[in-house]
Amino acid sequence: MKNRKKHNKALFKTAGRTDPAPVTVRADGGDSFYEELLEFAVSLANKLQTCGAETYRVEETITRVIEAYGVERADAFVIPNCIMASLETDEGRLLTKIRRLKGSETMLDGIERYSALCRRICAEKPDMQEARRLLRETEKNVCHYSLPVYYFAAFLIGAGFGIFFGGGILEALAAGVCGAAIGVSLKFMGKLNANTFFTSFVCSFILGFLANAATAIGFGKNADITTIGAIMLLVPGFLFTNSLRDVIYGDTMSGLNRLVQVLIIAVALVFGTSAGVSLARQIFPAIAAGLLPIEHPLWVQCIAGLFGTLGFGLMFNLHGKGIPLALLGSLISWPVCVICMRLGLPEPIAYLIAAATSSFYAEIMARIRKFPATSYLLCALVPLIPGSGIYYTMDFFRRGMLTDAYAKGRATAAIAGAMAIGVLLVSTGFRMWSVWKNHRRKKA
């Protein structure tokens, strides 16, 4: 344990270094050095991609590592399940590697550690044998929460958002239990290597049945709110926002790939929830639904959203002293959004401003703590995910109300698009500022 802490401290301390280091000597003068360099860069990028890193981060990792060793021509093309990278040797020979990704999950601790390793490699430029050793050591030190913590996180998400979206204590508890059941189902489906469509279908079926059955036996009064709170574990809110962000940023293939995944998950959720609700109402005919949500004060919404965000943080393996700072983002984004709407701004504009504020906070914290902005951004965006909009769109489809489904779906898509634009505007501004600062440093 002491050695592990020592390694972590050294890794993150060295990650912020900017002092130049000599380029590794190419002992054999042949292509073996280039092949080893390309293999290492792709392997590191693959680890980042497995942890759910953004497309641009994976691509930049490859080019930065290769260019740090004095290779001027390096290219990378990344889509969510594949990495293609190439470099040109001094003799003009082109080397290419392709790596296919079989599965990934959001691992914030992994993104932070592998990004820190990338900065360390670029600063120190060790030989390839040492670089591979550091990669293996970093992989061993990526932290994972235990299964009980994972299930507790799922409970927190359901319970927190059960209150956030207008439920009472009973609805929150029921949503928490449904969330924990979804957590168990997700892990079970993962062990069976089930595909995304089938996993989403099974989990949403279980959710639809349990939420309505709980309401029928008196465990809450509003089945819709119970379902909305727990379905936050399944809705592809982050995936939808990231797909639009990729398209707007110029990573069209990656964005379209993610968008197809969103549509597949959405269809599975519609059919799964419909089947679960229909079965529950066949068994329990007297189920209250369609009741108006409770209008909680803003401070109650913020606290409930904070608990839900903590659940996502634990589920996404957020570790370290930065957890409170990451959670603080959720206490900033939602009040900004509510204040904007109370000032009379349209919903998409309010969400755009709130997302831009979240992105600004994430970028500032990333530069203060020398960590990727991803952890802070994801936590800040959690309360903004239009979970209720996605649920009601699915519910209207289930009941055959296609006009209402189209209207609600269009409004939800507008909110997600506005969030993507808000994040992109701020992140692009910070990246342009970093490029300008680096150019000035080189000229000096």
C-alpha positions, 0 to 999 in steps of 0.5 A: 500500500505504501509503495502504491501511494508513493507511485501515485504521488510521484506520477501526479507530481511529475505530470505537471512538469514542463521542463525539457528532457533529452529525446531518447537515443535510437540505438539501432537506427532502424524501424524497431524504435518507431514500431515500439513507439507507435505500439506504446502510444496506441496502447496508452490511448487504448487504455484511455479509450477503455476508460471512456475518454473523449475522442479528442483526448485519445487522438491527442495522446497518440500524437503528443507521445509520438511527437515528444520523441522527435517524430514530426509526422504522426496521425490518429483517427479514433471512433468509439470502438477503434483506433487507427494511428500512423507515423512516418520514419526519418527514412520516409517509411509509413507505419500504421497500427489499428486497435479495436476496442471490445468494451469500455466503461466510464472510469474517471480514475483511469482517465486521470491516471493515464492522462497524468502518465501521458504528461509524464512520458512527454516530459521525461521521455523515458526509453520504451522499456521504462515507458511500458513498465510505467504503463503496467504500473499505472494500470495496476493502480487504477482504483475500482470500487467494490460491488457493495459500493456500486450497488449503493451508488445505484441506490443513491442515483435513484433516490436522489433523482426521485426527489429531484424530479418531484417525488416524495420520500416513498417515491425516492426510496422506491426509486432507490430500490429500483436503481439498486436492482438495475445495478445488479442487472447491469453487472449480471448482463456484463458477466454474460457479455450481453449486447447494449440493446438486450442489456437496456431492454432487460434493465428497463423491463425490470425497472418498469415492472418494479416501479409500478408494482411498488406503487400498487402495493402502496410504496409511493403514489406516483409510478412515473416519478419512481421510474424517472428517478431510477431510469437516470441510470439507463438514459444515454444522456451523457452519450447523447450530449457527447455525440452532438459535441463530437459532431459539432467539434468535427469528429463526425464519424465518432459523433454519428457512431455514438448517436446510433448507440443512443438510438439503439438504447432509446428503442430498447428502453421504449420496448423494455419499459412498455413491456414492464409497465404493461405486465405490472398493470395486468397484475396490479390494475389499480396503479396511480400514474400521471400524478403531478410532481411535487414542487420542491424548493430549489435548495431541496432540488440541489441537495437531491441532485448532489446525492444523485451526482455522488451516486454517479461519481461512485459508479464512474469510479471517481476517487481522491481528494477532488471528489468534493470539488467535483460534486460542487459543480452540481451545486453550481449548474442547476441553480444557474439553469433555474435562475435563467429560466425564472428570468424568462429565458427559453429552456435551451438557452438556460441549459446552454448557459448552465452547461457553459458555466459547468464547463468553465468551472471544470476547465478552471479546476482542471488547470488548478489541480492538473487533472483532466476536466472530464471528472468535474464536467461530468459531475456538473452536468448530471443535474442537467441531464433531461431524464424526465424529458427522455422518459415522457418521450418514451411514455408517449410512444408507448401509449401511441401519442406520437404527436406528443412524443415528437414534441417532447423528443424535439424539446429534449433534443434541443436541450441536449444540443444546447448543452453540447454547444455550451460545453464546446464553446468554453472548452474550445476557448480554453484549448485555443488559449492553451495553443496560443500560450504554447506558441508564445512559450516556444517563441520566447 
